[in-house]
């Protein structure tokens, strides 16, 4: 069975007809060609598929597309403005927090949620917010440093 849904993704409205069993990750990647949404484990364990749904981090591999009907979705592609990277994206680059890059979009989106809620996070705050995002490359030190640096830059 299929159903029509409406999504606002990175500020753009979309009307799509989707199979009821399709995940939001599948629809974002395959229908809207937003390949910054990574499909990792498919079981909600790695965090690579994290997107923001109405400002909250959600695992898009576990979220049915039909459950996102009428919602505002932000993917990593939606963070940059006018060709300028978000401070978190810049900090991840500057601090070597991007290696293979597979986990990076989910980590950045979770970190954005943290910084939206807490302009002065501690190292422990960052580690707690990113606990659902697995990375095999960085060892997390550079990731934490990048988030803290971005927080400082965003404060002015």
LOGU-657141 format. One record per residue: x, y, z of N, C-alpha, C in turn; residue number from 0; residue in three letters; chain. Coordinates in steps of 0.001 Angstrom, whole numbers, always signed. Example, Ala and Ser with C-alpha at 12.3 -4.5 7.8 and 13.67 -1.06 7.14 Angstrom:
[rec [+13190; -5690; +7800]; [+12300; -4500; +7800]; [+13200; -3300; +7800]; 0; "ALA"; "A"]
[rec [+12850; -2250; +7080]; [+13670; -1060; +7140]; [+12900; +30; +7870]; 1; "SER"; "A"]
***
This chain:
[rec [+829; -1186; +0]; [+0; +0; +0]; [+867; +1240; +0]; 0; "UNK"; "A"]
[rec [+334; +2281; -609]; [+1046; +3548; -696]; [+181; +4664; -110]; 1; "UNK"; "A"]
[rec [+855; +5699; +324]; [+149; +6848; +866]; [+881; +8125; +490]; 2; "UNK"; "A"]
[rec [+140; +9174; +260]; [+739; +10469; -27]; [+1130; +11135; +1286]; 3; "UNK"; "A"]
[rec [+2338; +11677; +1321]; [+2808; +12418; +2491]; [+3378; +13755; +2030]; 4; "UNK"; "A"]
[rec [+3428; +14674; +2953]; [+4033; +15982; +2714]; [+5124; +16174; +3759]; 5; "UNK"; "A"]
[rec [+6286; +16523; +3273]; [+7424; +16789; +4140]; [+8005; +18143; +3780]; 6; "UNK"; "A"]
[rec [+8508; +18841; +4774]; [+9326; +20016; +4511]; [+10743; +19596; +4863]; 7; "UNK"; "A"]
[rec [+11588; +19517; +3854]; [+12951; +19028; +4046]; [+13922; +20147; +3694]; 8; "UNK"; "A"]
[rec [+14702; +20539; +4678]; [+15679; +21615; +4498]; [+15026; +22866; +3919]; 9; "UNK"; "A"]
[rec [+13808; +23138; +4404]; [+13093; +24340; +4005]; [+12272; +24237; +2732]; 10; "UNK"; "A"]
[rec [+12328; +23091; +2057]; [+11580; +22915; +810]; [+10443; +21923; +1015]; 11; "UNK"; "A"]
[rec [+9275; +22260; +476]; [+8108; +21377; +593]; [+8158; +20282; -460]; 12; "UNK"; "A"]
[rec [+7758; +19079; -39]; [+7715; +17929; -942]; [+6418; +17172; -711]; 13; "UNK"; "A"]
[rec [+5810; +16751; -1808]; [+4652; +15865; -1755]; [+5099; +14576; -2429]; 14; "UNK"; "A"]
[rec [+5002; +13472; -1686]; [+5504; +12190; -2169]; [+4473; +11100; -1928]; 15; "UNK"; "A"]
[rec [+4470; +10118; -2785]; [+3677; +8922; -2544]; [+4658; +7817; -2180]; 16; "UNK"; "A"]
[rec [+4478; +7251; -978]; [+5441; +6279; -471]; [+4745; +4999; -28]; 17; "UNK"; "A"]
[rec [+5468; +3907; -97]; [+4988; +2649; +472]; [+4943; +2804; +1989]; 18; "UNK"; "A"]
[rec [+3950; +2222; +2611]; [+3758; +2369; +4049]; [+4934; +1832; +4869]; 19; "UNK"; "A"]
[rec [+5656; +866; +4335]; [+6755; +243; +5086]; [+8100; +944; +4885]; 20; "UNK"; "A"]
[rec [+8166; +1957; +4037]; [+9455; +2612; +3743]; [+9909; +3496; +4896]; 21; "UNK"; "A"]
[rec [+11194; +3430; +5180]; [+11755; +4268; +6245]; [+11998; +5682; +5720]; 22; "UNK"; "A"]
[rec [+12075; +6598; +6645]; [+12389; +7976; +6285]; [+13764; +8046; +5630]; 23; "UNK"; "A"]
[rec [+14712; +7259; +6117]; [+16053; +7236; +5522]; [+15981; +6850; +4042]; 24; "UNK"; "A"]
[rec [+15221; +5819; +3739]; [+15082; +5380; +2339]; [+14482; +6480; +1470]; 25; "UNK"; "A"]
[rec [+13448; +7126; +1975]; [+12780; +8169; +1190]; [+13703; +9362; +987]; 26; "UNK"; "A"]
[rec [+14393; +9785; +2041]; [+15302; +10922; +1910]; [+16431; +10623; +935]; 27; "UNK"; "A"]
[rec [+17015; +9438; +1044]; [+18141; +9079; +170]; [+17693; +8770; -1260]; 28; "UNK"; "A"]
[rec [+16666; +7933; -1396]; [+16312; +7427; -2722]; [+15370; +8332; -3511]; 29; "UNK"; "A"]
[rec [+14428; +8949; -2815]; [+13460; +9798; -3513]; [+13950; +11236; -3631]; 30; "UNK"; "A"]
[rec [+14536; +11754; -2558]; [+14955; +13157; -2553]; [+16447; +13328; -2814]; 31; "UNK"; "A"]
[rec [+17170; +12219; -2946]; [+18601; +12215; -3286]; [+19463; +12961; -2274]; 32; "UNK"; "A"]
[rec [+19083; +12902; -1009]; [+19844; +13515; +72]; [+20756; +12461; +683]; 33; "UNK"; "A"]
[rec [+21891; +12261; +37]; [+22789; +11168; +409]; [+23640; +11473; +1637]; 34; "UNK"; "A"]
[rec [+23489; +12662; +2215]; [+24124; +12940; +3501]; [+23487; +12124; +4613]; 35; "UNK"; "A"]
[rec [+22268; +11650; +4375]; [+21605; +10737; +5310]; [+22223; +9368; +5060]; 36; "UNK"; "A"]
[rec [+22969; +8883; +6011]; [+23663; +7610; +5846]; [+22805; +6470; +6360]; 37; "UNK"; "A"]
[rec [+22892; +5352; +5675]; [+22199; +4147; +6125]; [+23281; +3215; +6646]; 38; "UNK"; "A"]
[rec [+23356; +3103; +7961]; [+24397; +2296; +8581]; [+23903; +922; +8950]; 39; "UNK"; "A"]
[rec [+23523; +767; +10196]; [+23157; -552; +10717]; [+21723; -949; +10393]; 40; "UNK"; "A"]
[rec [+20842; +20; +10225]; [+19434; -278; +9964]; [+18655; -741; +11182]; 41; "UNK"; "A"]
[rec [+19302; -709; +12351]; [+18637; -1162; +13584]; [+18658; -103; +14690]; 42; "UNK"; "A"]
[rec [+19071; +1105; +14369]; [+19081; +2172; +15364]; [+20235; +2140; +16333]; 43; "UNK"; "A"]
[rec [+21286; +1419; +16005]; [+22426; +1280; +16916]; [+23560; +2257; +16646]; 44; "UNK"; "A"]
[rec [+23690; +2754; +15407]; [+24900; +3507; +15061]; [+24718; +5022; +14987]; 45; "UNK"; "A"]
[rec [+23522; +5517; +14725]; [+23279; +6952; +14661]; [+23631; +7609; +13340]; 46; "UNK"; "A"]
[rec [+24155; +6847; +12375]; [+24567; +7439; +11096]; [+23403; +8052; +10330]; 47; "UNK"; "A"]
[rec [+22208; +7576; +10556]; [+21029; +8034; +9818]; [+20292; +9175; +10513]; 48; "UNK"; "A"]
[rec [+20872; +9734; +11567]; [+20192; +10766; +12348]; [+19858; +11978; +11496]; 49; "UNK"; "A"]
[rec [+18613; +12419; +11611]; [+18141; +13675; +11020]; [+17368; +14399; +12114]; 50; "UNK"; "A"]
[rec [+17065; +15661; +11886]; [+16238; +16407; +12817]; [+14812; +16411; +12308]; 51; "UNK"; "A"]
[rec [+13894; +15993; +13149]; [+12472; +16015; +12831]; [+11838; +17006; +13801]; 52; "UNK"; "A"]
[rec [+11349; +18100; +13246]; [+10827; +19197; +14079]; [+11839; +19580; +15155]; 53; "UNK"; "A"]
[rec [+13129; +19603; +14764]; [+14201; +20043; +15653]; [+14756; +19003; +16596]; 54; "UNK"; "A"]
[rec [+14191; +17813; +16595]; [+14653; +16756; +17495]; [+15388; +15676; +16704]; 55; "UNK"; "A"]
[rec [+16518; +15179; +17215]; [+17226; +14113; +16510]; [+16415; +12822; +16489]; 56; "UNK"; "A"]
[rec [+16291; +12236; +15306]; [+15560; +10973; +15131]; [+16386; +10052; +14244]; 57; "UNK"; "A"]
[rec [+16300; +8771; +14530]; [+16960; +7763; +13703]; [+16054; +7502; +12507]; 58; "UNK"; "A"]
[rec [+16463; +7958; +11354]; [+15597; +7867; +10176]; [+15459; +6443; +9651]; 59; "UNK"; "A"]
[rec [+16357; +5550; +10046]; [+16215; +4151; +9621]; [+15085; +3461; +10362]; 60; "UNK"; "A"]
[rec [+14735; +3988; +11558]; [+13671; +3398; +12369]; [+12362; +4180; +12281]; 61; "UNK"; "A"]
[rec [+12387; +5310; +11606]; [+11209; +6160; +11484]; [+10534; +5880; +10150]; 62; "UNK"; "A"]
[rec [+9293; +5490; +10184]; [+8569; +5301; +8931]; [+8345; +6660; +8279]; 63; "UNK"; "A"]
[rec [+8462; +6707; +6978]; [+8255; +7957; +6248]; [+6863; +8512; +6514]; 64; "UNK"; "A"]
[rec [+5864; +7625; +6588]; [+4496; +8096; +6829]; [+4355; +8747; +8207]; 65; "UNK"; "A"]
[rec [+5205; +8370; +9162]; [+5166; +8976; +10497]; [+5722; +10399; +10476]; 66; "UNK"; "A"]
[rec [+6439; +10742; +9423]; [+7007; +12084; +9295]; [+6110; +13020; +8492]; 67; "UNK"; "A"]
[rec [+4956; +12533; +8086]; [+4011; +13342; +7311]; [+3718; +14645; +8049]; 68; "UNK"; "A"]
[rec [+3892; +15763; +7340]; [+3616; +17077; +7906]; [+4736; +17646; +8764]; 69; "UNK"; "A"]
[rec [+5840; +16937; +8858]; [+6942; +17362; +9729]; [+7989; +18166; +8959]; 70; "UNK"; "A"]
[rec [+8791; +18867; +9720]; [+9939; +19609; +9202]; [+11182; +18761; +9444]; 71; "UNK"; "A"]
[rec [+11879; +18416; +8377]; [+13058; +17556; +8450]; [+14288; +18385; +8095]; 72; "UNK"; "A"]
[rec [+15354; +18224; +8873]; [+16635; +18838; +8538]; [+17659; +17734; +8411]; 73; "UNK"; "A"]
[rec [+18346; +17727; +7274]; [+19457; +16803; +7044]; [+20740; +17616; +7074]; 74; "UNK"; "A"]
[rec [+21861; +16950; +6993]; [+23146; +17647; +6999]; [+23223; +18659; +5852]; 75; "UNK"; "A"]
[rec [+22565; +18348; +4743]; [+22574; +19265; +3597]; [+21877; +20582; +3923]; 76; "UNK"; "A"]
[rec [+21002; +20569; +4913]; [+20245; +21764; +5261]; [+20923; +22687; +6252]; 77; "UNK"; "A"]
[rec [+22111; +22335; +6745]; [+22778; +23186; +7728]; [+23520; +24354; +7116]; 78; "UNK"; "A"]
[rec [+24061; +24186; +5939]; [+24800; +25291; +5338]; [+23805; +26325; +4803]; 79; "UNK"; "A"]
[rec [+24248; +27574; +4817]; [+23404; +28660; +4323]; [+24189; +29492; +3332]; 80; "UNK"; "A"]
[rec [+23590; +29726; +2188]; [+24220; +30535; +1139]; [+25631; +30050; +818]; 81; "UNK"; "A"]
[rec [+25827; +28737; +811]; [+27129; +28155; +475]; [+28141; +28189; +1600]; 82; "UNK"; "A"]
[rec [+27752; +28702; +2760]; [+28668; +28762; +3909]; [+28320; +27638; +4879]; 83; "UNK"; "A"]
[rec [+29340; +26883; +5262]; [+29133; +25784; +6200]; [+28719; +26300; +7569]; 84; "UNK"; "A"]
[rec [+27953; +25495; +8271]; [+27564; +25777; +9657]; [+28835; +25724; +10511]; 85; "UNK"; "A"]
[rec [+28907; +26505; +11599]; [+30097; +26457; +12467]; [+30464; +25049; +12941]; 86; "UNK"; "A"]
[rec [+29486; +24195; +13151]; [+29804; +22814; +13534]; [+30518; +22088; +12404]; 87; "UNK"; "A"]
[rec [+30054; +22284; +11181]; [+30709; +21636; +10039]; [+32148; +22134; +9910]; 88; "UNK"; "A"]
[rec [+32333; +23440; +10048]; [+33685; +24018; +9986]; [+34572; +23451; +11090]; 89; "UNK"; "A"]
[rec [+34043; +23379; +12301]; [+34832; +22886; +13436]; [+35212; +21419; +13261]; 90; "UNK"; "A"]
[rec [+34309; +20613; +12713]; [+34636; +19204; +12472]; [+35812; +19096; +11491]; 91; "UNK"; "A"]
[rec [+35823; +19944; +10488]; [+36930; +19937; +9526]; [+38220; +20389; +10207]; 92; "UNK"; "A"]
[rec [+38155; +21521; +10892]; [+39347; +22111; +11520]; [+39961; +21212; +12588]; 93; "UNK"; "A"]
[rec [+39157; +20430; +13277]; [+39657; +19591; +14373]; [+39893; +18142; +13969]; 94; "UNK"; "A"]
[rec [+39818; +17849; +12689]; [+40075; +16481; +12233]; [+39042; +15493; +12734]; 95; "UNK"; "A"]
[rec [+37818; +15969; +12971]; [+36755; +15100; +13474]; [+36068; +14338; +12352]; 96; "UNK"; "A"]
[rec [+36497; +14590; +11136]; [+35954; +13867; +9983]; [+37080; +12993; +9454]; 97; "UNK"; "A"]
[rec [+36844; +11710; +9435]; [+37816; +10830; +8816]; [+37141; +10118; +7664]; 98; "UNK"; "A"]
[rec [+36503; +8994; +7895]; [+35791; +8382; +6767]; [+34521; +9183; +6456]; 99; "UNK"; "A"]
[rec [+33970; +9876; +7472]; [+32827; +10755; +7273]; [+31469; +10101; +7381]; 100; "UNK"; "A"]
[rec [+31425; +8800; +7550]; [+30137; +8120; +7551]; [+29265; +8525; +8733]; 101; "UNK"; "A"]
[rec [+29848; +8661; +9907]; [+29092; +9008; +11106]; [+28886; +10510; +11252]; 102; "UNK"; "A"]
[rec [+29634; +11291; +10493]; [+29686; +12738; +10690]; [+28336; +13441; +10598]; 103; "UNK"; "A"]
[rec [+27500; +13183; +9586]; [+26224; +13907; +9535]; [+25368; +13706; +10788]; 104; "UNK"; "A"]
[rec [+25278; +12477; +11263]; [+24492; +12207; +12463]; [+25081; +12884; +13683]; 105; "UNK"; "A"]
[rec [+26392; +12865; +13804]; [+27032; +13515; +14951]; [+26800; +15013; +14921]; 106; "UNK"; "A"]
[rec [+26958; +15619; +13762]; [+26781; +17069; +13655]; [+25341; +17457; +13980]; 107; "UNK"; "A"]
[rec [+24378; +16699; +13491]; [+22980; +17033; +13763]; [+22635; +16855; +15244]; 108; "UNK"; "A"]
[rec [+23169; +15832; +15886]; [+22959; +15678; +17336]; [+23633; +16831; +18086]; 109; "UNK"; "A"]
[rec [+24837; +17185; +17665]; [+25558; +18288; +18307]; [+24809; +19610; +18121]; 110; "UNK"; "A"]
[rec [+24211; +19805; +16974]; [+23428; +21021; +16734]; [+22276; +21110; +17727]; 111; "UNK"; "A"]
[rec [+21611; +20001; +17967]; [+20520; +19991; +18930]; [+21036; +20379; +20315]; 112; "UNK"; "A"]
[rec [+22169; +19826; +20696]; [+22769; +20170; +21982]; [+23032; +21663; +22055]; 113; "UNK"; "A"]
[rec [+23692; +22215; +21048]; [+24064; +23634; +21091]; [+22845; +24547; +20999]; 114; "UNK"; "A"]
[rec [+21786; +24087; +20369]; [+20543; +24864; +20355]; [+19942; +24948; +21759]; 115; "UNK"; "A"]
[rec [+20153; +23901; +22556]; [+19604; +23847; +23914]; [+20555; +24382; +24970]; 116; "UNK"; "A"]
[rec [+21862; +24295; +24704]; [+22866; +24631; +25714]; [+24059; +25276; +25023]; 117; "UNK"; "A"]
[rec [+24167; +26588; +25125]; [+25241; +27323; +24443]; [+26608; +27086; +25072]; 118; "UNK"; "A"]
[rec [+26641; +26591; +26317]; [+27914; +26363; +27008]; [+27987; +24929; +27525]; 119; "UNK"; "A"]
[rec [+28019; +23960; +26620]; [+28069; +22572; +27094]; [+29440; +22222; +27668]; 120; "UNK"; "A"]
[rec [+29427; +21282; +28585]; [+30678; +20735; +29107]; [+31086; +19563; +28221]; 121; "UNK"; "A"]
[rec [+32287; +19066; +28444]; [+32730; +17880; +27719]; [+31782; +16714; +27982]; 122; "UNK"; "A"]
[rec [+31349; +16573; +29221]; [+30423; +15494; +29573]; [+29085; +15661; +28853]; 123; "UNK"; "A"]
[rec [+28594; +16905; +28747]; [+27352; +17160; +28008]; [+27484; +16671; +26568]; 124; "UNK"; "A"]
[rec [+28599; +16997; +25940]; [+28826; +16603; +24543]; [+28853; +15087; +24436]; 125; "UNK"; "A"]
[rec [+29599; +14453; +25304]; [+29700; +12986; +25270]; [+28326; +12332; +25478]; 126; "UNK"; "A"]
[rec [+27524; +12881; +26371]; [+26186; +12327; +26606]; [+25302; +12489; +25372]; 127; "UNK"; "A"]
[rec [+25359; +13650; +24727]; [+24512; +13889; +23562]; [+24904; +13019; +22377]; 128; "UNK"; "A"]
[rec [+26176; +12682; +22293]; [+26665; +11903; +21149]; [+26760; +10414; +21447]; 129; "UNK"; "A"]
[rec [+26275; +9980; +22585]; [+26439; +8578; +22985]; [+25776; +7583; +22038]; 130; "UNK"; "A"]
[rec [+24798; +7992; +21280]; [+24132; +7090; +20341]; [+24744; +7085; +18950]; 131; "UNK"; "A"]
[rec [+25877; +7782; +18783]; [+26543; +7854; +17484]; [+27867; +7107; +17550]; 132; "UNK"; "A"]
[rec [+27962; +6049; +16759]; [+29182; +5246; +16757]; [+30140; +5707; +15674]; 133; "UNK"; "A"]
[rec [+31420; +5720; +16032]; [+32480; +6089; +15094]; [+33618; +5105; +15259]; 134; "UNK"; "A"]
[rec [+34105; +4601; +14147]; [+35219; +3651; +14195]; [+36550; +4314; +13888]; 135; "UNK"; "A"]
[rec [+36544; +5593; +13531]; [+37778; +6235; +13061]; [+38400; +7218; +14042]; 136; "UNK"; "A"]
[rec [+37592; +8086; +14667]; [+38166; +9235; +15360]; [+38554; +8992; +16801]; 137; "UNK"; "A"]
[rec [+37932; +8062; +17480]; [+38171; +7916; +18905]; [+37453; +8974; +19720]; 138; "UNK"; "A"]
[rec [+36654; +9801; +19095]; [+35765; +10787; +19715]; [+36460; +12015; +20278]; 139; "UNK"; "A"]
[rec [+37747; +11984; +20542]; [+38427; +13143; +21130]; [+38269; +14353; +20221]; 140; "UNK"; "A"]
[rec [+38557; +14179; +18929]; [+38454; +15291; +17989]; [+37010; +15758; +17838]; 141; "UNK"; "A"]
[rec [+36068; +14836; +17925]; [+34648; +15183; +17803]; [+34242; +16086; +18963]; 142; "UNK"; "A"]
[rec [+34591; +15704; +20171]; [+34253; +16499; +21355]; [+34913; +17871; +21262]; 143; "UNK"; "A"]
[rec [+36191; +17898; +20878]; [+36892; +19175; +20728]; [+36199; +20065; +19698]; 144; "UNK"; "A"]
[rec [+35750; +19477; +18599]; [+35088; +20246; +17546]; [+33777; +20847; +18038]; 145; "UNK"; "A"]
[rec [+32994; +20068; +18766]; [+31709; +20569; +19272]; [+31945; +21702; +20266]; 146; "UNK"; "A"]
[rec [+32897; +21542; +21154]; [+33191; +22590; +22134]; [+33714; +23857; +21451]; 147; "UNK"; "A"]
[rec [+34544; +23697; +20425]; [+35051; +24856; +19672]; [+33915; +25564; +18937]; 148; "UNK"; "A"]
[rec [+33030; +24801; +18346]; [+31891; +25405; +17638]; [+31001; +26153; +18618]; 149; "UNK"; "A"]
[rec [+30781; +25593; +19791]; [+29966; +26256; +20809]; [+30573; +27609; +21166]; 150; "UNK"; "A"]
[rec [+31879; +27618; +21351]; [+32570; +28873; +21689]; [+32446; +29880; +20557]; 151; "UNK"; "A"]
[rec [+32640; +29435; +19333]; [+32543; +30343; +18181]; [+31118; +30882; +18033]; 152; "UNK"; "A"]
[rec [+30131; +30038; +18245]; [+28732; +30443; +18081]; [+28295; +31437; +19156]; 153; "UNK"; "A"]
[rec [+28957; +31399; +20314]; [+28641; +32363; +21382]; [+29192; +33738; +21060]; 154; "UNK"; "A"]
[rec [+30176; +33787; +20148]; [+30685; +35097; +19746]; [+32078; +35272; +20095]; 155; "UNK"; "A"]
***
